[in-house]
Amino acid sequence: MGNLSALAKSIGYRKKILKYIYGAKAGHTGGSLSCIDILNVLYNEIMNVGPENIKSPDRDRYIQSKGHCVEALFVVLADKGFFPESDLETLCRYKSHYIGHPTKKVNGVEQNTGALGHGLPLSVGTAIAAKLDDKDYKVFTLLGDGELPEGSNWEAALTAAHYKLDNLCAIIDHNKLQITGKTADVCNTDPIDQKFESFGWSVRHVDGHNLVQLKEVLSSLPFEAGKPSMVIAHTIKGKGISYMEHQIKWHHGVPSDQEYESALQELDNTLASS
């Protein structure tokens, strides 16, 4: 994709995230908007996975550890053709498979996630399986910075380095806010880079909304042979909607009628001025 078409794709995804959260009157708005550029690049530029090869043992794997931001994943999977987008009209409705966390009942979802600290351990196990099976596929996982204090993450980090999992890439959506406040105030994990490096990972920083930078860094895996790769993506919670950016209230806020129309207009204006 060219830069403008990639931007248009991200803006389209943002509009759909808002559309389905607005329709369902539920969802994790701010975090979905902060991670959507990462998902855009992964699914459209980096990963070898689509509805045509979803059963292939050689496909790349994506496991979304920050499962509560499933709206971002759903709109990308629908766009890639894993299921009809009309399915998302049932988001968070009675008996719908499209609930508030990833579930394997939805085509394209690799693992059930949502409880904090599950995605990285699952990804480590999947990466070990690739090594044992002599497969070349890569394993990607997206973590929220608010779930980093979970002990399971650090056990997984140790294990990944021990088994030299250079087929594993973890990406942290580092928007620096969580439901109860700033991540630095709730349980400070800084310096994240030095902690993972001390565990034996190779770490890079990137602007998590710069589509060019994201493509460049994710195209250069592994960063070091024999080491798992970590991308710290610096993002903004609520990115793209001025009244949502950096605001904790939009962790799972639902826009009013007026706020929804205002957000769509702002996104259209952003694209028109690009």
N, C-alpha and C positions, 0 to 999 in steps of 0.2 A: 504494500500500500504506500502511496505517496503521503507526505506529511498532512496535506489538507484533507485527504480522504480518511486518514487515520483520526484526525481531529473530529471530522464529521461523524465518524463511527462512535467515538467516545461521547459526543454530545447526544447522538441518537440513543445511546445506551442510558445516559442520564435521564433523558425524557421518559424512557420506558420504566426505569426504576421508580421515578416519581409517579407515573401513571398507575402502576400496579399497587404501590403502597397507598396512594390516594384512594384507589378503588377498594382496597381491602380494609382501609382504615387501621392498618397495622404494619409494622415493619421497622427495620433498622436503617434509617435514612442516611444519617451522617457517615457511617462506616462504609455503606455501599457506595456512596459517592466518592469516598477517599480511595477506594481500591479498584474502581472500575477501569482506570487507565492501565493498571497492571494486567487485569484480565483481558482487556482488549489486545494488548501486545502478545500475551501468552497464547491466546487462542487463534489470533489472526496472523501472527508473525513467527512464532517460535515452536509451538508444540506440534508433534505429528499425531494428532488425534482428531477424529471427526465421526459423524454417524456412520460413515462408510467402513470404518475400521475399528469400531468400538469393541468388537469381540476379538480383535487381533492381539496375540500375546506380545507383539512387538510395538504396540502403541505407547506413546508417552502417557504418563499418569499425572493427574492433577488432583490433589486433595486439599479442600478448603478447610483449614483448621478454624479460622474465624467464621464458623458456620452460621452465626446469627446474621451475617450480612449476605444471606443466601439470595436476596433479590438481585444482587449484582451477577451472581453465577447464573441464575435462571434466565435473565435477559440475554446473556451471551450464549448460553446453550440453545436457546430458542432461535437466536439469530444464525447459529451454525447449523441448524436443522435437526437437532437431536429430538425435538418434539415440536408440534405446532404451537406457535406463539399464543393462539387462542386459549390454550390450556391455562395460561397464566391469569385468565379471567377468574379462575377458581381459587386464586391465591388465598390461603388461610381460611377457606370455606370448609364447611362440614364435609367429611369424606374425601376431600381433595388430597392428592399426593404432594401438592405444592404448598408445603407447610413452612413454618418459620425457620427450619434448618434443613441442610442437605440430607436427603434420604435416597438410598439406592433404588427405591421404587420409581424414581425419576430417571429416564434414560440420559446417560452421560455423566451421572454422579457416581464417582468411584467408591466413596465410603460415606457412611453416616457420620456426621460430625456435629458439633455444636457445644458439647460440654468442653470447657476450656482445657487446653493442653493435650488434646487427643490427636490432632493432625500430624504433628511432627513424629511421635512414636509410630503411628501407622505408616508414615512415609519412610521412616527408617526401615521398618520391616519389609516394605515393598521394594526398596532399593537393595536390601540384602538378597531378596528373592531373585532380583535381576542378575546379581552377581553369581548366585548359585546356579541359575539357569543359563548362564553365559549369554544373556541378552544385552542389547545395547540401548534399550530405552532409558529415558531420563524420568526422574520423579520430581515433581514440583509441589511445594506446599506453601500456602499463604497463611501467615500468622498475624494476629492482631498484637500490637504492643501491650495491650492490657492483659493478655493471657500469658505473657512471658514469665511472670513469677511462679507459675505452676511448676512444681517439682518434676513432673513427668517430662517437661521440655528439656530440662538439664540432664536427666538420665538419658534421654534420646540423643542429645548433643554429644555426650560422652561416647555413646555406642556408635554413632555415625562416624566419629573420628577414628575410633578403635578399628572399625572394619573398613576404613579408607574408602568411604562411599562418595567417590567423585562423580557418581551418577545422580546425586541428590542435590537439589537446590531449594533452600528455604528462603522465602521472601517475607520480610516483616513490613506490614502496613503501619508505618511509624507516624501516626497522626497525633500522637502525644496526649490524647484524651481517652477516657473510658467513662462508663456510665456514672461513676461516683466522683469524678474529678480528673485532674491532671494525672497522668501515669507517674510522673515524677513525685507526686505527693502521696498517691495511694500506696505504691510500692516501687521505689526507684530501681530500675535495672540498668541505668547508665554506669559506665560506658558499655553499651551493648557490644560494640565492635571488639573491644579488648577482651570482654568475657568470652565471646565465641572464639576469638583467635587463641585465647589461652587453652580452650578445649580442643584445639586442633583444626579449626575451620579456616577457610580463606574467605575474607569479607570485603565487600565493596559497598560504597554509598552511592545513592542515585536520587535525583529528583523524581519522585514517584508520579508526577504529572507530566513529565517531559517524555513524550512518546519516542523521540529519537534516542534519548539517553537510555530509556528502558530497553529498547530493541538492541542497542549496542552492547549493553552489559549482559543481557540474557542470551545474546548470540556468542558470547565468549566463554561459555562453560566447557569444562570446569575451569575455575580460575587458577587452580593448581592441581596437577595430577596427584592422585592419592589423598585428596582432601575434599570433604563436602563443602559446597559453596553457600555463602550467605549474602543476600542482597538486603541492605537496609534502605527501604524506599521511604524517603521523607515526603509525607503527604499532608493534606489539610482535610480535617473532618468537615463534611458538607461541601467539598470542593465544587465550584461552579455556580453555586447559588449564594449570592452575597450575604443574605440575611441568615444563612445557615452556617457559614464558614466559621470555624473555631468555637462553635457554640455547643456546649454539652447538652442543652435541652433537645438538640436534634439527633442525639444518639439513637433514639427510636421515636422521634417526633413525626406526626402526620400532618401535612399541610392542610390548612383550611381551603375553602373554595378560592378565596382571593389570593392566598399565598401560592396555591398551585398554579393559577393562571400567571401570576407574576414570575414564578420560577421558569415556566415554559417560555415566556417572553424574553427573559434574560438569556436563556440558552440560545434562543433563535438569534438574538442580537449578537451574542458572542460569535456564532458561526458566520453571521453576515459581515462582521467586521474583521474577520480573519483573512 
